[in-house]
């Protein structure tokens, strides 16, 4: 299979995910259907479903099996897999995401340009940065514990420690379960890719993500989401909260057909999402490092679901346990880079889909402002004063201008680069393939973007 054919294969399954999202919401009452499909219908990049599907593609040739017939019939026998060094085009997986590096020079700094000594902020796990994302990464892969995550400042929380045994109680017993996995195949059977389970995994992940957006907008009192009025503005906080709960229940219903391993990990992921939100609301304990606490929040609130997305792709692909763990670690590090890049976009981009400086207006301290306040340099007196609380509308342009030239942004870029390299190092265990190259491209698109 060529890279182009694999990209088409991914796009076809993303279309199936979109159709399936409508199916699982459609049987409800008119209002629940309208409110539940509101943010889903507004679109988004479908990054997490794309990650599930691309990771699942690693199982297309598992156990010597052939590629799907639709691909095999269209493939020229003379075609060969592209060289590992040949880049994927930025339109391969997510056509509408411009791949523009968030660096003033449009070129990421090299490790030498921004050395680890330029920041005292710890990275997730044990970092031994490889020289590139697509070659010579074994040293980093060997040194990283797949289960390692950034720990909360006051209490260590491993991904296996949150809810070890959660009894499965299906929500809404009066609602018939969609027959998405009629054959009830075990997605972790090791028999190669289970495409039905692949779509359902991606649907469950996207429903979980969208549900979190409904809840986030209530807590943040956000007026807009994806360029439209937020659900809490349109229908009120109570409805927005209940709709988020409904989508989480629907995700559980879809996931219940995917086997015990999926349900168990999804429960742990939900526990981490909630834990991260609580930690963010609580703030760091007295004496705790606020930067370390912030990174712990990002690990739980964002990286956990992205890690789960990569893991589910490996599970339904029938990959061995060690490879599934590497995919999970890939997603965890990618999730950290993804959120750090997203926070930079709020400072740097004029076309991010939301009003620039939103975090500043809301008094949300992302990594760069947190570094400014923590370092508290004498020359930053004005900026520190501006960042001491929610920035007023008239002061936002000044705060953004001062942040955009502050060295803290280079330190954040260093963190993004290191997390991305660490993520790609976990793909070193996989042989070269279109799926592996797609995952690397997806990582680049997620991190070096403007929206």
C-alpha positions as CSV (number, residue, x, y, z in Angstrom):
1,X,0.0,0.0,0.0
2,X,1.3,3.4,-0.9
3,X,1.1,6.5,1.4
4,X,-1.5,8.0,-0.8
5,X,-3.7,4.9,-0.6
6,X,-3.3,4.7,3.1
7,X,-4.3,8.4,3.4
8,X,-7.5,7.5,1.4
9,X,-8.1,4.6,3.7
10,X,-7.9,6.9,6.7
11,X,-10.2,9.5,5.1
12,X,-12.8,6.8,4.3
13,X,-12.9,5.7,7.9
14,X,-13.1,9.2,9.2
15,X,-16.2,9.6,7.1
16,X,-17.6,6.4,8.6
17,X,-16.8,7.9,12.1
18,X,-18.8,11.1,11.2
19,X,-21.7,9.0,10.0
20,X,-21.6,6.8,13.1
21,X,-21.6,9.9,15.4
22,X,-24.9,10.9,13.9
23,X,-26.3,7.4,14.3
24,X,-25.6,7.1,18.0
25,X,-27.2,10.5,18.7
26,X,-30.1,10.3,16.3
27,X,-32.4,7.9,18.3
28,X,-32.9,10.4,21.1
29,X,-35.6,13.0,21.6
30,X,-35.6,16.0,19.3
31,X,-34.0,18.4,21.8
32,X,-31.4,15.9,23.0
33,X,-30.5,15.2,19.4
34,X,-30.2,18.9,18.6
35,X,-28.1,19.8,21.7
36,X,-26.1,16.6,21.6
37,X,-25.1,17.0,18.0
38,X,-24.5,20.7,18.3
39,X,-20.7,20.7,18.8
40,X,-20.3,17.5,16.8
41,X,-22.0,19.2,13.8
42,X,-19.7,22.2,14.1
43,X,-16.8,19.9,13.1
44,X,-13.3,20.3,14.4
45,X,-10.2,18.5,13.2
46,X,-11.2,15.0,14.4
47,X,-7.6,14.7,15.5
48,X,-8.3,11.9,18.1
49,X,-10.3,9.7,15.7
50,X,-7.6,10.2,13.1
51,X,-5.1,9.0,15.6
52,X,-7.1,5.9,16.5
53,X,-7.5,5.0,12.8
54,X,-3.8,5.7,11.9
55,X,-2.6,3.6,14.8
56,X,-5.1,0.9,13.8
57,X,-3.5,0.9,10.4
58,X,-0.4,-0.6,11.9
59,X,-2.4,-3.9,12.0
60,X,-3.3,-3.9,8.3
61,X,-0.5,-6.4,7.6
62,X,-0.5,-8.1,10.9
63,X,0.4,-11.8,10.8
64,X,1.2,-11.6,7.1
65,X,-2.4,-10.7,6.2
66,X,-3.2,-8.8,3.1
67,X,-4.4,-5.2,2.8
68,X,-8.2,-4.7,2.3
69,X,-9.4,-5.8,-1.1
70,X,-10.5,-2.3,-2.0
71,X,-6.9,-1.2,-1.6
72,X,-5.3,-4.3,-3.1
73,X,-7.4,-4.1,-6.2
74,X,-6.3,-0.5,-6.9
75,X,-2.7,-1.0,-6.1
76,X,-0.1,-1.2,-8.9
77,X,2.0,-4.3,-8.4
78,X,5.1,-2.2,-9.2
79,X,4.4,0.2,-6.4
80,X,6.7,0.1,-3.4
81,X,6.6,1.6,0.0
82,X,8.1,5.1,0.1
83,X,11.5,5.6,1.6
84,X,11.3,6.4,5.3
85,X,12.9,9.7,4.8
86,X,10.4,10.8,2.2
87,X,8.0,13.3,3.9
88,X,4.3,13.0,3.8
89,X,2.5,16.0,2.5
90,X,0.7,18.2,5.1
91,X,-2.6,17.4,3.4
92,X,-2.3,13.6,3.9
93,X,-4.4,13.1,7.0
94,X,-6.1,16.3,8.0
95,X,-6.5,18.4,4.8
96,X,-7.8,21.6,6.4
97,X,-4.9,21.9,8.9
98,X,-2.2,24.3,7.7
99,X,1.2,23.1,8.8
100,X,2.9,26.4,9.8
101,X,5.5,26.2,12.5
102,X,4.8,28.4,15.5
103,X,8.3,30.0,15.3
104,X,9.0,33.5,14.1
105,X,11.5,32.1,11.6
106,X,9.2,29.3,10.5
107,X,11.9,26.8,11.4
108,X,12.0,24.9,14.8
109,X,15.0,25.6,16.9
110,X,17.6,22.8,17.0
111,X,18.4,21.2,20.3
112,X,21.7,23.1,20.3
113,X,19.9,26.4,19.7
114,X,17.7,25.9,22.7
115,X,19.6,23.7,25.2
116,X,17.9,21.9,28.1
117,X,19.7,24.3,30.4
118,X,17.6,27.2,29.1
119,X,14.7,26.0,31.2
120,X,14.4,24.6,34.6
121,X,11.0,23.0,33.9
122,X,10.9,19.2,34.0
123,X,9.7,17.3,31.0
124,X,7.3,14.3,31.2
125,X,9.2,11.2,32.0
126,X,12.9,10.5,31.4
127,X,13.8,12.5,28.3
128,X,16.7,11.5,26.1
129,X,16.0,13.5,23.0
130,X,16.7,11.8,19.6
131,X,18.1,13.7,16.8
132,X,15.0,13.5,14.6
133,X,11.4,12.3,14.5
134,X,11.9,9.7,11.8
135,X,15.3,8.1,12.3
136,X,17.8,7.0,14.9
137,X,15.4,7.0,17.9
138,X,16.2,3.8,19.7
139,X,18.1,5.4,22.6
140,X,15.1,7.4,23.6
141,X,12.7,4.5,23.1
142,X,14.8,2.2,25.3
143,X,15.1,4.8,28.1
144,X,11.4,5.7,28.4
145,X,9.0,3.8,30.7
146,X,5.8,3.5,28.7
147,X,3.7,3.9,31.8
148,X,5.5,7.1,32.9
149,X,3.4,10.3,33.2
150,X,3.8,13.6,34.7
151,X,2.9,13.3,38.4
152,X,0.8,15.6,40.4
153,X,2.9,17.9,42.6
154,X,1.5,16.4,45.8
155,X,0.4,12.9,44.9
156,X,1.8,10.4,42.5
157,X,-0.9,9.2,40.1
158,X,0.0,6.4,37.7
159,X,-2.3,5.6,34.8
160,X,-3.2,2.3,36.4
161,X,-3.9,3.7,39.9
162,X,-7.1,5.7,39.4
163,X,-10.0,3.2,39.3
164,X,-8.7,-0.4,39.2
165,X,-12.0,-2.2,39.3
166,X,-15.1,-0.3,38.0
167,X,-18.3,-2.4,37.6
168,X,-19.8,-1.8,34.2
169,X,-23.3,-0.3,34.5
170,X,-24.8,0.5,31.1
171,X,-26.4,3.9,30.9
172,X,-29.9,4.4,29.8
173,X,-31.1,0.8,30.0
174,X,-34.3,1.7,28.1
175,X,-32.3,2.7,25.1
176,X,-31.4,-0.1,22.7
177,X,-27.7,-0.5,22.2
178,X,-26.6,0.2,18.6
179,X,-25.5,-3.0,16.9
180,X,-22.1,-1.7,15.9
181,X,-20.2,-4.9,16.7
182,X,-22.8,-7.5,15.9
183,X,-20.2,-10.3,15.7
184,X,-18.9,-9.4,19.2
185,X,-15.3,-9.9,18.2
186,X,-12.6,-9.3,20.8
187,X,-10.7,-6.3,19.5
188,X,-7.6,-7.6,21.3
189,X,-7.7,-11.0,19.8
190,X,-4.4,-10.7,18.0
191,X,-6.0,-11.7,14.7
192,X,-5.3,-8.5,12.9
193,X,-7.3,-5.3,12.4
194,X,-10.9,-5.4,13.5
195,X,-12.4,-2.6,11.4
196,X,-15.8,-2.5,13.1
197,X,-14.1,-2.1,16.5
198,X,-11.8,0.5,14.9
199,X,-14.7,2.8,14.0
200,X,-16.4,2.3,17.3
201,X,-13.2,3.1,19.2
202,X,-12.8,6.3,17.3
203,X,-16.5,7.2,17.9
204,X,-16.2,6.6,21.6
205,X,-13.0,8.8,21.8
206,X,-14.6,11.7,19.9
207,X,-17.8,11.5,22.0
208,X,-15.6,11.7,25.1
209,X,-13.7,14.6,23.8
210,X,-16.8,16.6,22.7
211,X,-18.4,15.9,26.1
212,X,-15.4,17.4,27.8
213,X,-15.8,20.6,25.7
214,X,-19.4,21.1,26.9
215,X,-18.2,20.8,30.5
216,X,-15.1,23.0,29.9
217,X,-17.1,25.8,28.4
218,X,-19.4,25.8,31.5
219,X,-16.5,26.0,33.9
220,X,-14.6,28.6,31.8
221,X,-17.8,30.6,31.1
222,X,-16.7,30.5,27.5
223,X,-18.9,32.4,25.1
224,X,-17.9,30.7,21.9
225,X,-16.7,27.3,20.7
226,X,-15.5,26.4,17.1
227,X,-16.6,29.8,15.9
228,X,-20.2,29.6,17.2
229,X,-22.0,30.4,20.4
230,X,-21.1,27.8,23.1
231,X,-23.8,25.4,24.3
232,X,-23.9,27.1,27.7
233,X,-24.6,30.4,26.1
234,X,-27.2,29.0,23.8
235,X,-29.1,26.8,26.3
236,X,-27.7,27.6,29.7
237,X,-25.2,25.9,32.0
238,X,-27.5,23.1,33.3
239,X,-28.4,21.9,29.8
240,X,-24.8,22.1,28.7
241,X,-23.7,20.0,31.7
242,X,-26.4,17.4,31.1
243,X,-25.6,17.2,27.4
244,X,-22.0,16.5,28.2
245,X,-23.1,13.8,30.6
246,X,-25.3,12.3,27.9
247,X,-22.4,12.2,25.4
248,X,-20.2,10.5,28.0
249,X,-23.0,7.9,28.6
250,X,-23.3,7.4,24.9
251,X,-19.5,6.9,24.6
252,X,-19.8,4.3,27.4
253,X,-22.6,2.5,25.5
254,X,-20.6,2.4,22.3
255,X,-17.5,1.3,24.2
256,X,-19.3,-1.5,26.0
257,X,-19.2,-3.6,22.9
258,X,-15.5,-3.4,22.6
259,X,-14.5,-5.7,25.4
260,X,-13.3,-5.5,29.0
261,X,-9.9,-4.1,28.2
262,X,-11.4,-1.1,26.4
263,X,-13.9,-0.5,29.2
264,X,-11.2,-0.7,31.9
265,X,-8.8,1.7,30.1
266,X,-11.6,4.1,29.2
267,X,-12.6,4.2,32.9
268,X,-9.0,5.0,33.9
269,X,-8.9,7.7,31.2
270,X,-12.1,9.3,32.4
271,X,-10.7,9.3,36.0
272,X,-7.6,11.1,34.8
273,X,-9.7,13.7,32.9
274,X,-11.6,14.5,36.0
275,X,-8.5,14.4,38.2
276,X,-6.8,16.9,35.9
277,X,-9.8,19.2,36.0
278,X,-10.0,19.1,39.8
279,X,-6.3,19.7,40.1
280,X,-6.6,22.8,37.8
281,X,-9.5,24.2,39.8
282,X,-7.7,23.5,43.1
283,X,-4.4,24.9,42.0
284,X,-1.0,23.9,43.4
285,X,-0.7,23.2,47.1
286,X,1.4,25.6,49.3
287,X,5.0,25.1,48.5
288,X,4.4,23.1,45.4
289,X,6.1,24.1,42.1
290,X,3.3,25.8,40.0
291,X,4.9,24.8,36.7
292,X,5.2,21.2,37.7
293,X,1.6,21.3,38.8
294,X,0.5,22.8,35.5
295,X,2.3,20.1,33.5
296,X,0.6,17.5,35.6
297,X,-2.8,19.0,34.8
298,X,-2.0,19.0,31.1
299,X,-1.0,15.3,31.3
300,X,-4.3,14.3,32.8
301,X,-6.7,16.8,31.1
302,X,-5.3,16.4,27.5
303,X,-2.6,13.8,27.2
304,X,-4.6,11.0,28.8
305,X,-7.3,10.9,26.0
306,X,-4.7,11.3,23.2
307,X,-2.7,8.4,24.8
308,X,-6.0,6.4,24.9
309,X,-6.6,7.2,21.2
310,X,-3.3,5.7,20.1
311,X,-3.7,2.8,22.5
312,X,-7.2,1.9,21.2
313,X,-5.9,1.8,17.6
314,X,-3.2,-0.7,18.6
315,X,-5.7,-2.8,20.6
316,X,-8.2,-3.2,17.7
317,X,-5.2,-3.8,15.3
318,X,-4.4,-6.9,17.3
319,X,-0.9,-5.7,18.1
320,X,1.2,-7.4,20.9
321,X,1.1,-5.9,24.3
322,X,4.6,-4.3,24.2
323,X,3.7,-2.4,21.0
324,X,0.4,-1.3,22.5
325,X,2.3,0.2,25.4
326,X,4.7,2.0,23.0
327,X,1.7,3.5,21.2
328,X,0.2,4.6,24.5
329,X,3.5,6.3,25.5
330,X,3.6,7.9,22.0
331,X,0.2,9.4,22.6
332,X,1.0,10.6,26.1
333,X,4.0,12.6,24.9
334,X,2.2,13.8,21.8
335,X,-0.7,14.9,24.0
336,X,1.7,17.1,26.0
337,X,3.2,18.6,22.9
338,X,-0.3,19.1,21.4
339,X,-1.6,21.1,24.4
340,X,1.6,23.2,24.8
341,X,1.3,24.1,21.1
342,X,-2.4,24.9,21.5
343,X,-1.6,27.3,24.3
344,X,1.1,29.0,22.2
345,X,-1.5,29.5,19.4
346,X,-3.6,31.6,21.8
347,X,-0.6,33.9,22.1
348,X,0.8,33.8,18.6
349,X,-1.9,33.2,16.1
350,X,-4.3,35.8,14.7
351,X,-6.4,33.0,13.0
352,X,-6.9,30.3,15.6
353,X,-10.7,30.0,15.5
354,X,-11.1,31.8,18.8
355,X,-10.4,35.3,19.9
356,X,-6.7,35.7,20.5
357,X,-5.7,36.2,24.1
358,X,-8.7,34.3,25.3
359,X,-6.7,32.6,28.1
360,X,-5.4,36.0,29.2
361,X,-8.8,37.4,29.4
362,X,-10.0,34.5,31.5
363,X,-7.0,34.7,33.8
364,X,-5.8,31.2,32.7
365,X,-2.1,30.9,33.1
366,X,-0.6,28.6,30.5
367,X,3.1,27.6,30.5
368,X,4.6,30.8,29.0
369,X,2.8,33.3,31.4
370,X,3.4,30.9,34.3
371,X,7.2,31.0,33.5
372,X,7.1,34.8,33.3
373,X,5.5,35.0,36.8
374,X,7.7,32.3,38.3
375,X,11.0,33.8,37.1
376,X,9.8,37.4,37.9
377,X,12.7,39.2,36.2
378,X,13.1,42.9,37.1
379,X,12.5,43.9,33.5
380,X,9.2,42.0,33.4
381,X,7.5,44.1,36.1
382,X,4.8,45.5,33.8
383,X,4.1,42.1,32.2
384,X,3.9,40.3,35.6
385,X,1.5,42.9,36.8
386,X,-0.7,42.4,33.7
387,X,-0.7,38.6,34.2
388,X,-1.5,38.8,37.9
389,X,-5.2,38.3,37.2
390,X,-7.6,38.3,34.2
391,X,-6.3,40.8,31.7
392,X,-8.7,43.6,30.8
393,X,-9.8,44.0,27.2
394,X,-7.9,47.2,26.8
395,X,-4.7,45.6,28.2
396,X,-4.8,42.4,26.1
397,X,-2.9,43.9,23.1
398,X,-0.1,45.1,25.3
399,X,0.2,41.8,27.2
400,X,0.3,39.8,23.9
401,X,2.9,42.1,22.5
402,X,5.1,41.7,25.6
403,X,4.6,37.9,25.7
404,X,5.4,37.5,22.0
405,X,9.0,38.8,22.4
406,X,9.6,37.2,25.8
407,X,12.2,34.4,26.1
408,X,9.7,32.2,27.8
409,X,8.2,31.4,24.4
410,X,11.4,29.8,23.3
411,X,11.4,27.6,26.4
412,X,7.9,26.5,25.6
413,X,9.0,25.7,22.0
414,X,11.8,23.7,23.4
415,X,9.3,21.7,25.5
416,X,7.1,21.1,22.4
417,X,10.1,19.9,20.4
418,X,11.3,17.6,23.1
419,X,7.9,16.0,23.7
420,X,7.4,15.5,20.0
421,X,10.8,13.8,19.6
422,X,10.0,11.7,22.6
423,X,6.7,10.7,21.1
424,X,8.2,9.7,17.8
425,X,10.9,7.7,19.6
426,X,8.2,5.3,20.7
427,X,7.4,4.4,17.1
428,X,10.9,3.0,16.6
429,X,9.6,-0.5,17.5
430,X,7.4,-0.5,14.4
431,X,8.8,-1.3,11.0
432,X,8.6,1.3,8.3
433,X,5.1,1.5,6.8
434,X,2.5,4.0,5.6
435,X,0.8,3.8,9.0
436,X,4.0,4.6,10.9
437,X,4.7,7.6,8.6
438,X,1.1,8.7,8.9
439,X,1.5,8.8,12.7
440,X,4.7,10.9,12.4
441,X,2.9,13.3,10.0
442,X,-0.1,13.5,12.3
443,X,2.2,14.4,15.2
444,X,3.7,17.2,13.0
445,X,0.3,18.5,12.0
446,X,-0.9,18.5,15.6
447,X,2.1,20.4,17.0
448,X,3.2,22.8,14.2
449,X,-0.2,24.3,13.3
450,X,-1.9,27.7,13.6
451,X,-5.4,26.6,14.5
